[in-house]
Amino acid sequence: MKRPLVIAMLAACCAAQAQVTPPEVAAHQKQEIKRGEPARWSREDRTPAQQMATLRKEIQAALAEARAECKQLSREERSDCMKEAQATYVADLGNMRQQIANANNPRQEVYDTSGQ
């Protein structure tokens, strides 16, 4: 059940990335992918410091993507979009420790969906 969701999210992220990736970077990425998946992609972050560094990079990348999308909007919409992107960035940075704790200790709850 999780796998299709993860694949769909990955596809959506890749589609969003393709919209804002400069052509020269995209060409370089294609060359790297032809050589196979780098070992660092499948290496797990084992320490909290490694997890924090990876999450910080992901949050910064999300901000960069959001800003690039905001720049494509009209002048009237752009300001609000940039403010929202910055607010999300600040909130995500503030919640980093909780996000890592949630990822390391997922709750296994059972929900009754029988309707009874």
PyMOL commands that set and color helices and strands:
alter all, ss='L'
color gray80, all
select helices_A, chain A and resi 2-20+23-34+39-42+48-71+75-94+96-104
alter helices_A, ss='H'
color red, helices_A
deselect
rebuild
show_as cartoon
